[in-house]
Amino acid sequence: MNVKNIMNDEVRGLCLCLGFAGLAYVAFLLLLAAFTGFKIVKGLSLLIAFSAGLICLGFKPQVRNRVYNYARCVLLK
């Protein structure tokens, strides 16, 4: 393995970690909003989009294609 592949894997891992941490934060905020009545929909939608983008960046191309194909099959049914 050369240095470029190691750094690429490290950056992908960082993107996945930050993306899933962002989604966990969104889940926490949704629970908080459900129990307290806060209206933070605009902020949550921005966080969800950013976290999903980071997760997509973290996936390898093969995994990304499998996820897209699975989502397409589920949505078209």
mmCIF file of the N, C-alpha and C atoms, coordinates in Angstrom:
data_MODEL
# 
_entry.id   MODEL 
# 
loop_
_atom_site.group_PDB 
_atom_site.id 
_atom_site.type_symbol 
_atom_site.label_atom_id 
_atom_site.label_alt_id 
_atom_site.label_comp_id 
_atom_site.label_asym_id 
_atom_site.label_entity_id 
_atom_site.label_seq_id 
_atom_site.pdbx_PDB_ins_code 
_atom_site.Cartn_x 
_atom_site.Cartn_y 
_atom_site.Cartn_z 
_atom_site.occupancy 
_atom_site.B_iso_or_equiv 
_atom_site.pdbx_formal_charge 
_atom_site.auth_seq_id 
_atom_site.auth_comp_id 
_atom_site.auth_asym_id 
_atom_site.auth_atom_id 
_atom_site.pdbx_PDB_model_num 
ATOM 1   N N  . MET A 1 1  ? 0.847   -1.186 0.000  1.00 0.00 ? 1  MET A N  1 
ATOM 2   C CA . MET A 1 1  ? 0.000   0.000  0.000  1.00 0.00 ? 1  MET A CA 1 
ATOM 3   C C  . MET A 1 1  ? 0.887   1.241  0.000  1.00 0.00 ? 1  MET A C  1 
ATOM 4   N N  . ASN A 1 2  ? 0.546   2.165  -0.853 1.00 0.00 ? 2  ASN A N  1 
ATOM 5   C CA . ASN A 1 2  ? 1.333   3.387  -0.861 1.00 0.00 ? 2  ASN A CA 1 
ATOM 6   C C  . ASN A 1 2  ? 0.678   4.445  0.020  1.00 0.00 ? 2  ASN A C  1 
ATOM 7   N N  . VAL A 1 3  ? 1.349   5.561  0.158  1.00 0.00 ? 3  VAL A N  1 
ATOM 8   C CA . VAL A 1 3  ? 0.886   6.605  1.072  1.00 0.00 ? 3  VAL A CA 1 
ATOM 9   C C  . VAL A 1 3  ? -0.420  7.221  0.593  1.00 0.00 ? 3  VAL A C  1 
ATOM 10  N N  . LYS A 1 4  ? -0.605  7.344  -0.724 1.00 0.00 ? 4  LYS A N  1 
ATOM 11  C CA . LYS A 1 4  ? -1.825  7.946  -1.249 1.00 0.00 ? 4  LYS A CA 1 
ATOM 12  C C  . LYS A 1 4  ? -3.060  7.136  -0.860 1.00 0.00 ? 4  LYS A C  1 
ATOM 13  N N  . ASN A 1 5  ? -2.987  5.812  -0.943 1.00 0.00 ? 5  ASN A N  1 
ATOM 14  C CA . ASN A 1 5  ? -4.121  4.971  -0.561 1.00 0.00 ? 5  ASN A CA 1 
ATOM 15  C C  . ASN A 1 5  ? -4.400  5.040  0.929  1.00 0.00 ? 5  ASN A C  1 
ATOM 16  N N  . ILE A 1 6  ? -3.349  5.116  1.737  1.00 0.00 ? 6  ILE A N  1 
ATOM 17  C CA . ILE A 1 6  ? -3.537  5.205  3.191  1.00 0.00 ? 6  ILE A CA 1 
ATOM 18  C C  . ILE A 1 6  ? -4.235  6.508  3.557  1.00 0.00 ? 6  ILE A C  1 
ATOM 19  N N  . MET A 1 7  ? -3.778  7.614  2.982  1.00 0.00 ? 7  MET A N  1 
ATOM 20  C CA . MET A 1 7  ? -4.403  8.905  3.264  1.00 0.00 ? 7  MET A CA 1 
ATOM 21  C C  . MET A 1 7  ? -5.845  8.925  2.750  1.00 0.00 ? 7  MET A C  1 
ATOM 22  N N  . ASN A 1 8  ? -6.065  8.322  1.608  1.00 0.00 ? 8  ASN A N  1 
ATOM 23  C CA . ASN A 1 8  ? -7.407  8.293  1.066  1.00 0.00 ? 8  ASN A CA 1 
ATOM 24  C C  . ASN A 1 8  ? -8.336  7.512  1.992  1.00 0.00 ? 8  ASN A C  1 
ATOM 25  N N  . ASP A 1 9  ? -7.867  6.382  2.497  1.00 0.00 ? 9  ASP A N  1 
ATOM 26  C CA . ASP A 1 9  ? -8.664  5.606  3.443  1.00 0.00 ? 9  ASP A CA 1 
ATOM 27  C C  . ASP A 1 9  ? -8.869  6.357  4.747  1.00 0.00 ? 9  ASP A C  1 
ATOM 28  N N  . GLU A 1 10 ? -7.847  7.086  5.186  1.00 0.00 ? 10 GLU A N  1 
ATOM 29  C CA . GLU A 1 10 ? -7.976  7.869  6.422  1.00 0.00 ? 10 GLU A CA 1 
ATOM 30  C C  . GLU A 1 10 ? -9.013  8.975  6.259  1.00 0.00 ? 10 GLU A C  1 
ATOM 31  N N  . VAL A 1 11 ? -8.986  9.643  5.126  1.00 0.00 ? 11 VAL A N  1 
ATOM 32  C CA . VAL A 1 11 ? -9.955  10.722 4.885  1.00 0.00 ? 11 VAL A CA 1 
ATOM 33  C C  . VAL A 1 11 ? -11.361 10.148 4.765  1.00 0.00 ? 11 VAL A C  1 
ATOM 34  N N  . ARG A 1 12 ? -11.494 9.016  4.105  1.00 0.00 ? 12 ARG A N  1 
ATOM 35  C CA . ARG A 1 12 ? -12.803 8.373  4.008  1.00 0.00 ? 12 ARG A CA 1 
ATOM 36  C C  . ARG A 1 12 ? -13.323 7.983  5.384  1.00 0.00 ? 12 ARG A C  1 
ATOM 37  N N  . GLY A 1 13 ? -12.459 7.437  6.200  1.00 0.00 ? 13 GLY A N  1 
ATOM 38  C CA . GLY A 1 13 ? -12.860 7.062  7.555  1.00 0.00 ? 13 GLY A CA 1 
ATOM 39  C C  . GLY A 1 13 ? -13.279 8.273  8.360  1.00 0.00 ? 13 GLY A C  1 
ATOM 40  N N  . LEU A 1 14 ? -12.562 9.376  8.201  1.00 0.00 ? 14 LEU A N  1 
ATOM 41  C CA . LEU A 1 14 ? -12.913 10.610 8.908  1.00 0.00 ? 14 LEU A CA 1 
ATOM 42  C C  . LEU A 1 14 ? -14.272 11.120 8.441  1.00 0.00 ? 14 LEU A C  1 
ATOM 43  N N  . CYS A 1 15 ? -14.521 11.081 7.124  1.00 0.00 ? 15 CYS A N  1 
ATOM 44  C CA . CYS A 1 15 ? -15.820 11.519 6.606  1.00 0.00 ? 15 CYS A CA 1 
ATOM 45  C C  . CYS A 1 15 ? -16.952 10.659 7.153  1.00 0.00 ? 15 CYS A C  1 
ATOM 46  N N  . LEU A 1 16 ? -16.739 9.340  7.180  1.00 0.00 ? 16 LEU A N  1 
ATOM 47  C CA . LEU A 1 16 ? -17.767 8.451  7.728  1.00 0.00 ? 16 LEU A CA 1 
ATOM 48  C C  . LEU A 1 16 ? -18.020 8.732  9.200  1.00 0.00 ? 16 LEU A C  1 
ATOM 49  N N  . CYS A 1 17 ? -16.958 8.911  9.951  1.00 0.00 ? 17 CYS A N  1 
ATOM 50  C CA . CYS A 1 17 ? -17.094 9.167  11.388 1.00 0.00 ? 17 CYS A CA 1 
ATOM 51  C C  . CYS A 1 17 ? -17.843 10.472 11.633 1.00 0.00 ? 17 CYS A C  1 
ATOM 52  N N  . LEU A 1 18 ? -17.454 11.529 10.941 1.00 0.00 ? 18 LEU A N  1 
ATOM 53  C CA . LEU A 1 18 ? -18.124 12.820 11.129 1.00 0.00 ? 18 LEU A CA 1 
ATOM 54  C C  . LEU A 1 18 ? -19.572 12.773 10.650 1.00 0.00 ? 18 LEU A C  1 
ATOM 55  N N  . GLY A 1 19 ? -19.816 12.052 9.566  1.00 0.00 ? 19 GLY A N  1 
ATOM 56  C CA . GLY A 1 19 ? -21.185 11.937 9.065  1.00 0.00 ? 19 GLY A CA 1 
ATOM 57  C C  . GLY A 1 19 ? -22.101 11.215 10.032 1.00 0.00 ? 19 GLY A C  1 
ATOM 58  N N  . PHE A 1 20 ? -21.622 10.092 10.567 1.00 0.00 ? 20 PHE A N  1 
ATOM 59  C CA . PHE A 1 20 ? -22.457 9.349  11.522 1.00 0.00 ? 20 PHE A CA 1 
ATOM 60  C C  . PHE A 1 20 ? -22.593 10.103 12.849 1.00 0.00 ? 20 PHE A C  1 
ATOM 61  N N  . ALA A 1 21 ? -21.562 10.840 13.242 1.00 0.00 ? 21 ALA A N  1 
ATOM 62  C CA . ALA A 1 21 ? -21.684 11.667 14.445 1.00 0.00 ? 21 ALA A CA 1 
ATOM 63  C C  . ALA A 1 21 ? -22.722 12.767 14.224 1.00 0.00 ? 21 ALA A C  1 
ATOM 64  N N  . GLY A 1 22 ? -22.742 13.329 13.025 1.00 0.00 ? 22 GLY A N  1 
ATOM 65  C CA . GLY A 1 22 ? -23.747 14.342 12.697 1.00 0.00 ? 22 GLY A CA 1 
ATOM 66  C C  . GLY A 1 22 ? -25.150 13.780 12.719 1.00 0.00 ? 22 GLY A C  1 
ATOM 67  N N  . LEU A 1 23 ? -25.317 12.564 12.188 1.00 0.00 ? 23 LEU A N  1 
ATOM 68  C CA . LEU A 1 23 ? -26.646 11.943 12.225 1.00 0.00 ? 23 LEU A CA 1 
ATOM 69  C C  . LEU A 1 23 ? -27.074 11.601 13.642 1.00 0.00 ? 23 LEU A C  1 
ATOM 70  N N  . ALA A 1 24 ? -26.137 11.202 14.484 1.00 0.00 ? 24 ALA A N  1 
ATOM 71  C CA . ALA A 1 24 ? -26.460 10.943 15.890 1.00 0.00 ? 24 ALA A CA 1 
ATOM 72  C C  . ALA A 1 24 ? -26.882 12.238 16.582 1.00 0.00 ? 24 ALA A C  1 
ATOM 73  N N  . TYR A 1 25 ? -26.211 13.338 16.254 1.00 0.00 ? 25 TYR A N  1 
ATOM 74  C CA . TYR A 1 25 ? -26.565 14.641 16.819 1.00 0.00 ? 25 TYR A CA 1 
ATOM 75  C C  . TYR A 1 25 ? -27.962 15.054 16.362 1.00 0.00 ? 25 TYR A C  1 
ATOM 76  N N  . VAL A 1 26 ? -28.283 14.797 15.101 1.00 0.00 ? 26 VAL A N  1 
ATOM 77  C CA . VAL A 1 26 ? -29.618 15.108 14.592 1.00 0.00 ? 26 VAL A CA 1 
ATOM 78  C C  . VAL A 1 26 ? -30.673 14.274 15.316 1.00 0.00 ? 26 VAL A C  1 
ATOM 79  N N  . ALA A 1 27 ? -30.374 12.996 15.549 1.00 0.00 ? 27 ALA A N  1 
ATOM 80  C CA . ALA A 1 27 ? -31.323 12.150 16.280 1.00 0.00 ? 27 ALA A CA 1 
ATOM 81  C C  . ALA A 1 27 ? -31.548 12.690 17.691 1.00 0.00 ? 27 ALA A C  1 
ATOM 82  N N  . PHE A 1 28 ? -30.473 13.131 18.339 1.00 0.00 ? 28 PHE A N  1 
ATOM 83  C CA . PHE A 1 28 ? -30.601 13.720 19.671 1.00 0.00 ? 28 PHE A CA 1 
ATOM 84  C C  . PHE A 1 28 ? -31.459 14.984 19.620 1.00 0.00 ? 28 PHE A C  1 
ATOM 85  N N  . LEU A 1 29 ? -31.228 15.832 18.619 1.00 0.00 ? 29 LEU A N  1 
ATOM 86  C CA . LEU A 1 29 ? -32.019 17.059 18.503 1.00 0.00 ? 29 LEU A CA 1 
ATOM 87  C C  . LEU A 1 29 ? -33.482 16.764 18.191 1.00 0.00 ? 29 LEU A C  1 
ATOM 88  N N  . LEU A 1 30 ? -33.740 15.705 17.425 1.00 0.00 ? 30 LEU A N  1 
ATOM 89  C CA . LEU A 1 30 ? -35.125 15.329 17.162 1.00 0.00 ? 30 LEU A CA 1 
ATOM 90  C C  . LEU A 1 30 ? -35.828 14.886 18.443 1.00 0.00 ? 30 LEU A C  1 
ATOM 91  N N  . LEU A 1 31 ? -35.130 14.121 19.259 1.00 0.00 ? 31 LEU A N  1 
ATOM 92  C CA . LEU A 1 31 ? -35.710 13.729 20.549 1.00 0.00 ? 31 LEU A CA 1 
ATOM 93  C C  . LEU A 1 31 ? -35.952 14.948 21.429 1.00 0.00 ? 31 LEU A C  1 
ATOM 94  N N  . LEU A 1 32 ? -35.001 15.851 21.450 1.00 0.00 ? 32 LEU A N  1 
ATOM 95  C CA . LEU A 1 32 ? -35.143 17.077 22.234 1.00 0.00 ? 32 LEU A CA 1 
ATOM 96  C C  . LEU A 1 32 ? -36.325 17.898 21.722 1.00 0.00 ? 32 LEU A C  1 
ATOM 97  N N  . ALA A 1 33 ? -36.457 18.007 20.420 1.00 0.00 ? 33 ALA A N  1 
ATOM 98  C CA . ALA A 1 33 ? -37.559 18.774 19.843 1.00 0.00 ? 33 ALA A CA 1 
ATOM 99  C C  . ALA A 1 33 ? -38.900 18.100 20.115 1.00 0.00 ? 33 ALA A C  1 
ATOM 100 N N  . ALA A 1 34 ? -38.914 16.774 20.114 1.00 0.00 ? 34 ALA A N  1 
ATOM 101 C CA . ALA A 1 34 ? -40.168 16.061 20.359 1.00 0.00 ? 34 ALA A CA 1 
ATOM 102 C C  . ALA A 1 34 ? -40.661 16.271 21.788 1.00 0.00 ? 34 ALA A C  1 
ATOM 103 N N  . PHE A 1 35 ? -39.741 16.317 22.725 1.00 0.00 ? 35 PHE A N  1 
ATOM 104 C CA . PHE A 1 35 ? -40.145 16.445 24.122 1.00 0.00 ? 35 PHE A CA 1 
ATOM 105 C C  . PHE A 1 35 ? -40.321 17.886 24.586 1.00 0.00 ? 35 PHE A C  1 
ATOM 106 N N  . THR A 1 36 ? -39.657 18.827 23.917 1.00 0.00 ? 36 THR A N  1 
ATOM 107 C CA . THR A 1 36 ? -39.732 20.212 24.377 1.00 0.00 ? 36 THR A CA 1 
ATOM 108 C C  . THR A 1 36 ? -40.522 21.110 23.450 1.00 0.00 ? 36 THR A C  1 
ATOM 109 N N  . GLY A 1 37 ? -40.740 20.698 22.214 1.00 0.00 ? 37 GLY A N  1 
ATOM 110 C CA . GLY A 1 37 ? -41.514 21.516 21.292 1.00 0.00 ? 37 GLY A CA 1 
ATOM 111 C C  . GLY A 1 37 ? -40.691 22.550 20.553 1.00 0.00 ? 37 GLY A C  1 
ATOM 112 N N  . PHE A 1 38 ? -39.377 22.436 20.561 1.00 0.00 ? 38 PHE A N  1 
ATOM 113 C CA . PHE A 1 38 ? -38.542 23.374 19.812 1.00 0.00 ? 38 PHE A CA 1 
ATOM 114 C C  . PHE A 1 38 ? -38.819 23.230 18.324 1.00 0.00 ? 38 PHE A C  1 
ATOM 115 N N  . LYS A 1 39 ? -38.765 24.334 17.613 1.00 0.00 ? 39 LYS A N  1 
ATOM 116 C CA . LYS A 1 39 ? -38.969 24.296 16.171 1.00 0.00 ? 39 LYS A CA 1 
ATOM 117 C C  . LYS A 1 39 ? -37.625 24.582 15.494 1.00 0.00 ? 39 LYS A C  1 
ATOM 118 N N  . ILE A 1 40 ? -36.908 23.514 15.197 1.00 0.00 ? 40 ILE A N  1 
ATOM 119 C CA . ILE A 1 40 ? -35.570 23.649 14.611 1.00 0.00 ? 40 ILE A CA 1 
ATOM 120 C C  . ILE A 1 40 ? -35.462 22.847 13.317 1.00 0.00 ? 40 ILE A C  1 
ATOM 121 N N  . VAL A 1 41 ? -36.529 22.859 12.529 1.00 0.00 ? 41 VAL A N  1 
ATOM 122 C CA . VAL A 1 41 ? -36.588 22.028 11.333 1.00 0.00 ? 41 VAL A CA 1 
ATOM 123 C C  . VAL A 1 41 ? -35.562 22.481 10.301 1.00 0.00 ? 41 VAL A C  1 
ATOM 124 N N  . LYS A 1 42 ? -35.410 23.772 10.113 1.00 0.00 ? 42 LYS A N  1 
ATOM 125 C CA . LYS A 1 42 ? -34.482 24.271 9.103  1.00 0.00 ? 42 LYS A CA 1 
ATOM 126 C C  . LYS A 1 42 ? -33.052 23.871 9.438  1.00 0.00 ? 42 LYS A C  1 
ATOM 127 N N  . GLY A 1 43 ? -32.674 23.990 10.661 1.00 0.00 ? 43 GLY A N  1 
ATOM 128 C CA . GLY A 1 43 ? -31.330 23.602 11.085 1.00 0.00 ? 43 GLY A CA 1 
ATOM 129 C C  . GLY A 1 43 ? -31.098 22.107 10.973 1.00 0.00 ? 43 GLY A C  1 
ATOM 130 N N  . LEU A 1 44 ? -32.121 21.333 11.318 1.00 0.00 ? 44 LEU A N  1 
ATOM 131 C CA . LEU A 1 44 ? -31.999 19.879 11.220 1.00 0.00 ? 44 LEU A CA 1 
ATOM 132 C C  . LEU A 1 44 ? -31.857 19.422 9.778  1.00 0.00 ? 44 LEU A C  1 
ATOM 133 N N  . SER A 1 45 ? -32.618 20.022 8.883  1.00 0.00 ? 45 SER A N  1 
ATOM 134 C CA . SER A 1 45 ? -32.521 19.617 7.483  1.00 0.00 ? 45 SER A CA 1 
ATOM 135 C C  . SER A 1 45 ? -31.151 19.933 6.916  1.00 0.00 ? 45 SER A C  1 
ATOM 136 N N  . LEU A 1 46 ? -30.566 21.026 7.337  1.00 0.00 ? 46 LEU A N  1 
ATOM 137 C CA . LEU A 1 46 ? -29.208 21.382 6.902  1.00 0.00 ? 46 LEU A CA 1 
ATOM 138 C C  . LEU A 1 46 ? -28.190 20.392 7.457  1.00 0.00 ? 46 LEU A C  1 
ATOM 139 N N  . LEU A 1 47 ? -28.325 20.024 8.725  1.00 0.00 ? 47 LEU A N  1 
ATOM 140 C CA . LEU A 1 47 ? -27.421 19.045 9.324  1.00 0.00 ? 47 LEU A CA 1 
ATOM 141 C C  . LEU A 1 47 ? -27.557 17.664 8.693  1.00 0.00 ? 47 LEU A C  1 
ATOM 142 N N  . ILE A 1 48 ? -28.776 17.262 8.382  1.00 0.00 ? 48 ILE A N  1 
ATOM 143 C CA . ILE A 1 48 ? -28.988 15.959 7.747  1.00 0.00 ? 48 ILE A CA 1 
ATOM 144 C C  . ILE A 1 48 ? -28.342 15.936 6.372  1.00 0.00 ? 48 ILE A C  1 
ATOM 145 N N  . ALA A 1 49 ? -28.528 16.993 5.603  1.00 0.00 ? 49 ALA A N  1 
ATOM 146 C CA . ALA A 1 49 ? -27.945 17.041 4.255  1.00 0.00 ? 49 ALA A CA 1 
ATOM 147 C C  . ALA A 1 49 ? -26.424 17.016 4.319  1.00 0.00 ? 49 ALA A C  1 
ATOM 148 N N  . PHE A 1 50 ? -25.841 17.769 5.237  1.00 0.00 ? 50 PHE A N  1 
ATOM 149 C CA . PHE A 1 50 ? -24.383 17.813 5.365  1.00 0.00 ? 50 PHE A CA 1 
ATOM 150 C C  . PHE A 1 50 ? -23.833 16.467 5.831  1.00 0.00 ? 50 PHE A C  1 
ATOM 151 N N  . SER A 1 51 ? -24.484 15.850 6.795  1.00 0.00 ? 51 SER A N  1 
ATOM 152 C CA . SER A 1 51 ? -24.030 14.556 7.303  1.00 0.00 ? 51 SER A CA 1 
ATOM 153 C C  . SER A 1 51 ? -24.162 13.470 6.237  1.00 0.00 ? 51 SER A C  1 
ATOM 154 N N  . ALA A 1 52 ? -25.258 13.492 5.497  1.00 0.00 ? 52 ALA A N  1 
ATOM 155 C CA . ALA A 1 52 ? -25.436 12.509 4.424  1.00 0.00 ? 52 ALA A CA 1 
ATOM 156 C C  . ALA A 1 52 ? -24.380 12.697 3.342  1.00 0.00 ? 52 ALA A C  1 
ATOM 157 N N  . GLY A 1 53 ? -24.037 13.933 3.060  1.00 0.00 ? 53 GLY A N  1 
ATOM 158 C CA . GLY A 1 53 ? -22.972 14.199 2.094  1.00 0.00 ? 53 GLY A CA 1 
ATOM 159 C C  . GLY A 1 53 ? -21.630 13.668 2.555  1.00 0.00 ? 53 GLY A C  1 
ATOM 160 N N  . LEU A 1 54 ? -21.327 13.850 3.828  1.00 0.00 ? 54 LEU A N  1 
ATOM 161 C CA . LEU A 1 54 ? -20.072 13.326 4.370  1.00 0.00 ? 54 LEU A CA 1 
ATOM 162 C C  . LEU A 1 54 ? -20.039 11.805 4.320  1.00 0.00 ? 54 LEU A C  1 
ATOM 163 N N  . ILE A 1 55 ? -21.167 11.182 4.616  1.00 0.00 ? 55 ILE A N  1 
ATOM 164 C CA . ILE A 1 55 ? -21.224 9.723  4.570  1.00 0.00 ? 55 ILE A CA 1 
ATOM 165 C C  . ILE A 1 55 ? -21.025 9.231  3.142  1.00 0.00 ? 55 ILE A C  1 
ATOM 166 N N  . CYS A 1 56 ? -21.645 9.907  2.185  1.00 0.00 ? 56 CYS A N  1 
ATOM 167 C CA . CYS A 1 56 ? -21.466 9.515  0.783  1.00 0.00 ? 56 CYS A CA 1 
ATOM 168 C C  . CYS A 1 56 ? -20.023 9.694  0.339  1.00 0.00 ? 56 CYS A C  1 
ATOM 169 N N  . LEU A 1 57 ? -19.358 10.728 0.823  1.00 0.00 ? 57 LEU A N  1 
ATOM 170 C CA . LEU A 1 57 ? -17.938 10.906 0.493  1.00 0.00 ? 57 LEU A CA 1 
ATOM 171 C C  . LEU A 1 57 ? -17.089 9.795  1.096  1.00 0.00 ? 57 LEU A C  1 
ATOM 172 N N  . GLY A 1 58 ? -17.491 9.295  2.230  1.00 0.00 ? 58 GLY A N  1 
ATOM 173 C CA . GLY A 1 58 ? -16.716 8.273  2.915  1.00 0.00 ? 58 GLY A CA 1 
ATOM 174 C C  . GLY A 1 58 ? -16.851 6.887  2.321  1.00 0.00 ? 58 GLY A C  1 
ATOM 175 N N  . PHE A 1 59 ? -17.917 6.640  1.577  1.00 0.00 ? 59 PHE A N  1 
ATOM 176 C CA . PHE A 1 59 ? -18.101 5.325  0.967  1.00 0.00 ? 59 PHE A CA 1 
ATOM 177 C C  . PHE A 1 59 ? -17.148 5.135  -0.202 1.00 0.00 ? 59 PHE A C  1 
ATOM 178 N N  . LYS A 1 60 ? -16.697 3.916  -0.369 1.00 0.00 ? 60 LYS A N  1 
ATOM 179 C CA . LYS A 1 60 ? -15.931 3.574  -1.560 1.00 0.00 ? 60 LYS A CA 1 
ATOM 180 C C  . LYS A 1 60 ? -16.902 3.489  -2.733 1.00 0.00 ? 60 LYS A C  1 
ATOM 181 N N  . PRO A 1 61 ? -16.417 3.633  -3.963 1.00 0.00 ? 61 PRO A N  1 
ATOM 182 C CA . PRO A 1 61 ? -17.335 3.630  -5.120 1.00 0.00 ? 61 PRO A CA 1 
ATOM 183 C C  . PRO A 1 61 ? -18.193 2.369  -5.235 1.00 0.00 ? 61 PRO A C  1 
ATOM 184 N N  . GLN A 1 62 ? -17.635 1.203  -4.892 1.00 0.00 ? 62 GLN A N  1 
ATOM 185 C CA . GLN A 1 62 ? -18.418 -0.023 -4.987 1.00 0.00 ? 62 GLN A CA 1 
ATOM 186 C C  . GLN A 1 62 ? -19.576 -0.011 -3.987 1.00 0.00 ? 62 GLN A C  1 
ATOM 187 N N  . VAL A 1 63 ? -19.300 0.431  -2.776 1.00 0.00 ? 63 VAL A N  1 
ATOM 188 C CA . VAL A 1 63 ? -20.335 0.484  -1.739 1.00 0.00 ? 63 VAL A CA 1 
ATOM 189 C C  . VAL A 1 63 ? -21.378 1.542  -2.102 1.00 0.00 ? 63 VAL A C  1 
ATOM 190 N N  . ARG A 1 64 ? -20.916 2.664  -2.613 1.00 0.00 ? 64 ARG A N  1 
ATOM 191 C CA . ARG A 1 64 ? -21.829 3.732  -3.009 1.00 0.00 ? 64 ARG A CA 1 
ATOM 192 C C  . ARG A 1 64 ? -22.785 3.240  -4.098 1.00 0.00 ? 64 ARG A C  1 
ATOM 193 N N  . ASN A 1 65 ? -22.280 2.503  -5.079 1.00 0.00 ? 65 ASN A N  1 
ATOM 194 C CA . ASN A 1 65 ? -23.138 1.973  -6.137 1.00 0.00 ? 65 ASN A CA 1 
ATOM 195 C C  . ASN A 1 65 ? -24.147 0.975  -5.590 1.00 0.00 ? 65 ASN A C  1 
ATOM 196 N N  . ARG A 1 66 ? -23.717 0.128  -4.645 1.00 0.00 ? 66 ARG A N  1 
ATOM 197 C CA . ARG A 1 66 ? -24.650 -0.825 -4.044 1.00 0.00 ? 66 ARG A CA 1 
ATOM 198 C C  . ARG A 1 66 ? -25.752 -0.120 -3.277 1.00 0.00 ? 66 ARG A C  1 
ATOM 199 N N  . VAL A 1 67 ? -25.395 0.919  -2.533 1.00 0.00 ? 67 VAL A N  1 
ATOM 200 C CA . VAL A 1 67 ? -26.401 1.664  -1.763 1.00 0.00 ? 67 VAL A CA 1 
ATOM 201 C C  . VAL A 1 67 ? -27.376 2.363  -2.699 1.00 0.00 ? 67 VAL A C  1 
ATOM 202 N N  . TYR A 1 68 ? -26.867 2.995  -3.765 1.00 0.00 ? 68 TYR A N  1 
ATOM 203 C CA . TYR A 1 68 ? -27.750 3.667  -4.715 1.00 0.00 ? 68 TYR A CA 1 
ATOM 204 C C  . TYR A 1 68 ? -28.685 2.674  -5.397 1.00 0.00 ? 68 TYR A C  1 
ATOM 205 N N  . ASN A 1 69 ? -28.159 1.530  -5.786 1.00 0.00 ? 69 ASN A N  1 
ATOM 206 C CA . ASN A 1 69 ? -29.003 0.523  -6.434 1.00 0.00 ? 69 ASN A CA 1 
ATOM 207 C C  . ASN A 1 69 ? -30.069 -0.001 -5.484 1.00 0.00 ? 69 ASN A C  1 
ATOM 208 N N  . TYR A 1 70 ? -29.707 -0.246 -4.249 1.00 0.00 ? 70 TYR A N  1 
ATOM 209 C CA . TYR A 1 70 ? -30.676 -0.720 -3.260 1.00 0.00 ? 70 TYR A CA 1 
ATOM 210 C C  . TYR A 1 70 ? -31.751 0.340  -3.012 1.00 0.00 ? 70 TYR A C  1 
ATOM 211 N N  . ALA A 1 71 ? -31.331 1.601  -2.848 1.00 0.00 ? 71 ALA A N  1 
ATOM 212 C CA . ALA A 1 71 ? -32.297 2.675  -2.609 1.00 0.00 ? 71 ALA A CA 1 
ATOM 213 C C  . ALA A 1 71 ? -33.217 2.847  -3.810 1.00 0.00 ? 71 ALA A C  1 
ATOM 214 N N  . ARG A 1 72 ? -32.681 2.730  -5.004 1.00 0.00 ? 72 ARG A N  1 
ATOM 215 C CA . ARG A 1 72 ? -33.496 2.849  -6.209 1.00 0.00 ? 72 ARG A CA 1 
ATOM 216 C C  . ARG A 1 72 ? -34.524 1.727  -6.276 1.00 0.00 ? 72 ARG A C  1 
ATOM 217 N N  . CYS A 1 73 ? -34.111 0.499  -5.947 1.00 0.00 ? 73 CYS A N  1 
ATOM 218 C CA . CYS A 1 73 ? -35.055 -0.633 -5.953 1.00 0.00 ? 73 CYS A CA 1 
ATOM 219 C C  . CYS A 1 73 ? -36.158 -0.444 -4.917 1.00 0.00 ? 73 CYS A C  1 
ATOM 220 N N  . VAL A 1 74 ? -35.785 0.026  -3.744 1.00 0.00 ? 74 VAL A N  1 
ATOM 221 C CA . VAL A 1 74 ? -36.783 0.222  -2.678 1.00 0.00 ? 74 VAL A CA 1 
ATOM 222 C C  . VAL A 1 74 ? -37.743 1.341  -3.032 1.00 0.00 ? 74 VAL A C  1 
ATOM 223 N N  . LEU A 1 75 ? -37.241 2.421  -3.599 1.00 0.00 ? 75 LEU A N  1 
ATOM 224 C CA . LEU A 1 75 ? -38.100 3.560  -3.915 1.00 0.00 ? 75 LEU A CA 1 
ATOM 225 C C  . LEU A 1 75 ? -38.998 3.301  -5.117 1.00 0.00 ? 75 LEU A C  1 
ATOM 226 N N  . LEU A 1 76 ? -38.578 2.450  -6.032 1.00 0.00 ? 76 LEU A N  1 
ATOM 227 C CA . LEU A 1 76 ? -39.379 2.186  -7.219 1.00 0.00 ? 76 LEU A CA 1 
ATOM 228 C C  . LEU A 1 76 ? -40.456 1.133  -7.002 1.00 0.00 ? 76 LEU A C  1 
ATOM 229 N N  . LYS A 1 77 ? -40.415 0.431  -5.883 1.00 0.00 ? 77 LYS A N  1 
ATOM 230 C CA . LYS A 1 77 ? -41.435 -0.590 -5.598 1.00 0.00 ? 77 LYS A CA 1 
ATOM 231 C C  . LYS A 1 77 ? -42.721 0.028  -5.169 1.00 0.00 ? 77 LYS A C  1 
# 
